[in-house]
Amino acid sequence: MAESPQLEKPAAADSNLESLGYIPELSRNRSTWQVVFMCFILASVPYGLSTTMMYTMAGGGSANMIWGWVAVSLIMLCVAGSLAEITSVYPTAGGVYYQTFALSPTWCRRVTAWVCGWSYIAGNITITLAVNFATALFLVESLNVFKNADGVGITENFETYQSYLIFLAITLLCHAISAFGNRWLTHLETFAIFWTLAGVAAIIITILVVAAHGRRSAKWVFTSFEPQSGWPDGWSFCIGLLQAAYGLSASGMVTSMCEEVHKPAIQVPKAIVGGVALNFFAGLCLLIPICFVLPDIAMLANLASGQPVPTIILSATGNSAGAFCLLIPLLILGILCGVGCVTAASRCTWAFARDGAIPGSKWFKKVNKSLDVPLNAMMLGMAIEILLGLIYFGSTAAFNAFSGVGVIFLTLSYGSPVAVSLILRRRKDIKKGNFDLGALGIFCNIVCIAWTLLAIPLFSMPTTIPVTQESMNYASVVFVGFVIISALWYWAWGYRNYAGPPTTETDFALEFAAESHSMEKLS
């Protein structure tokens, strides 16, 4: 796929953005590799897989973890390929929201864009919340590797408010770094790559060499299936897929950075696919060694903390100080992942606001010129995250809601432009871009749509049965809440006032105008 010559300079990228109806407001300061690095950090697979390992412990253990990761990685590679094709045609910070509007017929484009846009924003915000909340819970459990004289972890008796305050501090830190350190974020993401390599290497070498409680056989690692969820075996395996889905769900969020790269129609599609491929191998490098030193699966599945990795590392090293040192790279990676998610979430919120689609759009569409970031949109996301975090006071299973609903919303938003492109447009627009996969693209589109239809009910289900107040998956509650808010806002304001993204100067606007004129004649 040759790079289009008209996209070689940032000035040309700004010109192309203007042709899509937008005034360039953000600095284009990212290279192709820097976009790939951001895609890698948005997923932060070693960290993401570590904080959600409870799902595979309940779902089936070792085999569920490894083969579930392989299956979901292949699915997400199809999703990434599908998004890459469309992003090469419509590279804006609106990402999948703008793409859905651009591809939809005139008679339904406002509604489809509204649904996709709200899903995309809700997914970005809730996945950012899940990352920061998971870091807080992971830190608390990491400190528990230190035991008192009675063998009880030093934070085991933490009150709910103490965990919430840690989450609050992490949330404020991630937003502060993203807001005030924007010019250094590319350096931070490059550092994160080498930090990940060094951290994962230290973990896998130490646990395999020391293996204080012995090592599992290769046969056990790749074939052992011990479901603890209470669901039938097949569905239990599917429940365990949330670990992998959560780890890779943020991959498409990088489309919101299209207005901060030199050649978005080329760089961002490459980054989406390249990021998923890199994360796939990073995940295998972490998961397989951990499976060789897993202690009792039933014990891990029933941990009150819901965070098995600190217990696994402590069991493998047999030393509290050593275990904590190995957990530090994952904790720092969690902070870096949070910063990346905050950055992407603020861009998509800002892009949606500049089209007037959220309450207070005039305020949230502003860019802070001194910081070169959409600060108001960033603060909106932070406020929502802090408020949703209060769910933790009602149920310690709150993290299940945040991670599950984040995956649901992002998957729904990714599937929207792909479905419109394949079903309604017959992929005609893909030929205009720089990333046409041809027949393989059709296959990827079908897989993407099928995955979207599966993800919504799957990740709304409780992890274990029988269902209690603590084990209830509140993802469905949060999902319905966002749907109601978006529907009410559309009924009260959007139906009469929301026109969608500007389209007057684009080729597809003329196309759809011709289609609309033809339909009027026929009627």
N, C-alpha and C positions, 0 to 999 in steps of 0.2 A: 504494500500500500504506500504509494509515493506521497510525500508531503506536498500539499497544494501550495504553489508559489505565492499566491495572494495572501497566505497566512503567515509569512515568514517573519514579519515585524509586528511588535506590539501595536503600532499605529494602525496596521491593517486589521488586527484583531478588534481594536476599538471601532474601526470603521464598520466592520461586520456586525458588531454589537449594535451600533447605531441603526444599521439597516433592519435589525430586528425590533427597533422601536425604543431602545434604551440609551440613556446618556452614561458613558463610562464614568464611574465615581471612585473605583478602587484601583490601587496600584498593581500593575502586572509585574510581580517579582519572583515568580516560581518557574524553575526549569522542569523538564520532563521527569528527571530523577527525583526532584523535590516533591512533585505531585505523587509519584509512586511511593515515596517515603511517607507522605501524609496518609495515603490510602492504607499503607501497612500499619501506621500508628493508629488510625481510626479503628481498625480491627484489633490491634495489639493482641494477637492470638494467644501467646503464652499466658498473658494476664487474663484474657477473657475466658479461656478454657479452664484456668485455675479457679476462677471465682464461681463457675457454674458447674463444677464437676459433680455436685450433688445430683443433678438430673440423670447423669449416666450411672451413678452409683445406685439410684433407685430403678433406673430403666433396665439395667442388665449387667453392669460391671464392665470388665475389660473389653469384651467383644463389641458391646454396645458403643463404647468410647471410640475404639479404633475404626471399626467399619462404619459407624454412624458418621464419623468425621470424614471418611473417604467419600461416602455417599453424598453428604450435604455439600462438600467442597466441589464435587463434580456438578451438582445442581447449581451452586452459586457461580460456577464458572460459566454456565449457560446464561444465568441472569446477568452476569457481568458482560458477556459478549453481546447480549441483547441491548443492554444499556449503552454499551460502547458504540454500537451502530447508530443509535438514535442521537446520542450526544455529539457525534461527529457532524450531524446535520444542524442541531440546535444547541450550541454551546453557550448557555447563559446560567447565571447564578440561580435562576428559578428551577434548574434541573428538570426532574421528571414532571414537575407541575407545568412548567412552560411547554414541555414537549407534548404532554397530553392535550393541552389546549391547541397547540399548533397542528396536531395530527387529527383532531376530532372534526367531524362534519359540523357545519354551522348550527344545525338544529339542536345539538347537544353539547357543544364545546364548553359553554359556561358551566354547566353542571358537572361534567367529567373533570374539568380543571379544578373546580371547587372541591370536589371529593378528593382528588389526588393531592391537591395543595394542602388541605387540612390534614390528610393522612401523613404527608411528608413532613410537615412541621411537627405534628404530634409524635411521629416516630423519632425525629431528630431530638426533640426535647426529652422524651421519655427514655431513649437509649442513653442520652447524656446523664440523666438522673440515675439510671441503672448502673452506669459505670462508676459514678461518684459514690453511690450508695454501696456498691459492691466493694469499693476500695476501703470504705469505712468498716464494713463488716469483716473484711479480710485482715485489716490491721488489728482489730480487736482479737480475732482468733489467732493471728500470728503472735501476739503478745502472750497468748495462752500456752505457748510452748514452754514458757517458764512456769514452773509449778511451785507452790508453797510446800510447807512441811507435810501437809495432809494429801499432797498429790493433786491439788485443785489448781487450775490455771489462775493466774493473777487477775485476769479480767473476766473470769467466768461468772462472777456475780454482778457484772455491770448492770446498772439500771438502763431502762429504755432511753431515757433522756440523755444519758452519757454517750450512747452510740449515735444518737441523733446529732448531738453537738459535734462529734467528730465528722459526721457527714456534712454538717453545715460548714465547718472549717475547710474541708476539702473542696466543697462547692465554691466557696468564696475564693480560695486559692487558685483554682483552675480558671475561674472567670477573670481574676486579676491578671494572671499571666497572659491570657489570651487578649485582654483589653489593652494592657500597658506594654506588652512585649511583642506586639505584632511584627515589628521589623526583625525580630530575632527568632521568630517561630520556625523558619526554614532551617536555621542552625540547630534548634532544639530537636527537630524531627530527624535531622541527620545524625545527631548524637544518639537519639533513641534507637536507631538501627544498630549501631555498634554496641550500645548498652544491652540491647536484647540478645545479640549474638553472644556477648560475654556472659550475661546472666544465665541464659539457657545452657550454655556450655558448662558453667560452674555447677548448675543444678544436676544435669544428667550425669556428668562425670563423677561427682561426689556420691550421689545416691547409688549408682551402679557399682562403684568401687567399694564403698563402705558396706552398704546393704546389711545393716545391723541385724535384721531379722530374716536374712536369707533372700533368695531370688526365686521368682516363679519360673516355671518352664515356658518355653516358647509356645508349646501347644496350648497351655492354659491361657497365656496372654492373648492369643489370636482366636481362641475358640470358646473360652469360658463365658457362659451366659447365665447369670444368677439374678433374675429380676426380683426386686424388693418392693415394687410399687403396689402390688395387689391387683393390677390390671392383667388381662390375658397377655401372653408372651409377646405376640405381634404388636399389640398396641403399646405395651410397656417399652418395647424397642423404639417405637415412634416417639414416645414421650421423652426418651433420652436424647432424641435429636435436637432438643432445644439447646443443649450445650454448644453443639457445632453451629446451629443457626444463629445463636446469639453472638458467637465468636466472629462470624462473617457478615452479620447483618449490616454493619456500618459501611461496607465496601462501597456502596453506591452513593453515600453521602458526599463523596469527593466531587460529585457533579456540581455542587454548590460553590466550588472554588473556580469555576470556569472564567470568571471575570478578573482573576488574579494570576493568570498564567499567560505566557507570551503567545502560544499557539493552541488555544483551548480545543479546537476541533481535531487536533492530532494528539496533543499531550494527554488530555484527560481520558479519552478512550483507551489509550495504551496503559495509563495508570490504573484504570479500573480492572482490566484483565490481568495486568502484571501484578497488581497488589493481591488479588485472590490467589494467583499461582504461588507467589512468595509465601503467603500465609498458610497455604496448604502444606508446604514442606516444613515450615516452622512448626505447625501443629503436630505433624508426625514426629518431628525430632523431640518434642516434649512429651507427647502422650505415650509413645511406645516404651521409653525408659521408665516412666512412672508406673506403667502397668506391670513391669517386671518386679516392682517392690511394693505392690499394693498389699496392705494388711487385709483383715477380714472385711468383706464387702458389706455384710449386714451391719456391722458396727459403724462403718463409714456412712451408710445410708440413713442411719438413725441419729447422727450427730445433731444435737440441738442447735448448734451454730449454723448448720447448713454449709459449712466451709471445710471440706475434707482435706484439702491440700496441706495446710499446716500440720495436721495429724499424720499425713502420709510422709512428709519430709522429716518430721520428728522421729517417726518409726524407722525410717531408712537410715538416718544418721545416728540415732541413739544419743544425741547430745542437743540440749536446748539452745545453747549459744550458736552452735553450728547450724542448726535448723533455722534459727532466726536470721542469720547472715545470708542464707540461701533464699530466704523469703524477701529480703530487702530489694533485689532487682525487680521482683514482680510488683512490689508496692510502688516503687518509683515509676515503673512502666504504667501502672494504673493512673498515676497523676498525669503522665504524659498523654495517655489515651484520653483522659478527661479534658485536657486542654484542647486536643484535636477535635473532640466531639463538640465542645463549646464553640470553637471557631466555625465549624461547618454548620451547626444549628443556628448560629446568629446570622450567617449569610442567607440561609434558606428562608428564615423568618423575615429578614429585611427584603428579600426578593418578592415574597408574597405580599408584604405590606405595601411596597411601591406600586402594586397593582390594585391597592385599595381593598384587599380581601379580608383583613382582620380589623376588629374594632381599634380605633386610635391609630389608623394607618399613617396619618399625617405626621405623627410623632415617631412611629417606629421605622419609617422609611428614611429617616435622616442618617447621614454618615457623619461621624465626628471627624472633622478634617485634620485636627492635630494628632489624633491617634490613628487615623486612616482605617477605622473600623466602624461598623454599624452598632454603636454602643447602646443605643436605646433598645434595639431588638435583642441584643445580648442580655440586657438587664431584664427584659420581659421573660426570656427563657429561664433565667436564674430564679426569678420570683415564682414562676410556675413549678420549677423543680423543688424549691424549698417548701412550697405549700403541699405538693403531692407527697413529699417525704413525711408529712405528718401522719400518713396512713400507717406508718410503722408503730405509732402509739396504739393503734387499734388491733394490729396483727403483726407478729414478727415474720409472717410470710409475705410481707409487703414486697420484698425484693422479687418474688415470683411474678407479682403484678407488673413491676416496672420492666423487668427483662422480657417477659412474655408479650406485653402490649407494645413494647418498642419493636420487637421482631414483627409482630402482626402489622403494625402501621407501616413500617418501612417496606415490608414485603408487598403489601397492598399498593403502596405508591410506586414501587418498581414495576409491578405488573401492569399498572394502568396504561402507560404509553405503549408498552409492548403489545398489549391486547388490542389497542386501537390501531396501531401500525399494522399488525398481522391481519386482524379480522375486518376492519373497516377500510383500511387503505391498501391492503394487499402488498405492503412493504414498498410501495412506489417511491416514497420519500428517501428510503435508505440509499438508493442509487445516487443521490445528490451528495452523499458524505464521503469520507475518506476511510470508512471501516465497514465495507459491505462484505459480509461473510457468505453470501450466496445461499446455497442449499443448507449449509451448516447453520446459518442464521435462522432459517425456518425451524429447524430442529430445536435450537436454543430458545426460540420464542415459545414453542409449544411446552417445553420443559418449564420455562419461567411461569407461564400462565397456570400450569398444573400445580406447581409448587405454591403459588399464591392461593389457589383454591384449597389446598391442603393445610397451609400454615394457619389460616384464620381459626378453624375449629380446633386444630391440634394443640395450639399453644394457648388456648383458652381453657383447656382441661386441667383438672388438679393433677399434681405429680403423683400423689398416692391416694389410695382408697383404703378404708372408708374415709369420707371427707369430713373434716372437723373445721372449726372456726380458724384454727391455726394452719391447717393444710389446704384450705380453700385457695384457689387461684383467682385473685381479684383482677386479673388482666381483663376479663370480660367486663367488669364493672367500670374500669378506667376507659376501656374501649368505647363502651356505650355512652359514657359521660362526654367524651370528646365528640362523638357522633351527634349527640343531642345539642351540644353547644354550637357546633358548626351548622346544623340544620336550622336551629332557631335564628342564628345570625343571617343565614341565607333567606329565611322567610321574612325577617324583620327589615333587612336592608339589601342583601345581595341580589334578590330577584329583580329589584327595580334599579339598582345602582351599579352592580358589578358587571363590568364589560369584559373583564379578562385582560391579558397582556396586550400591549399595543401591537397591531398587526398591519397597519395601513401600508407599510413600505416593503412588505415581504412577499416573496413569490407565492407562498402558500396562501396568503390572504387573497390574492387575485384568483388563485385556483378555486378557493372555496366560494368566492363571490360569484364566479362563473357557474359553479355547481348550484348555488342558491338561486341564481337567475333562471337556470334551466328547470329547476324544480317548480318555480313560480309559474313558468310557462305551461308546464304539464298540468298543474292544478287549475 
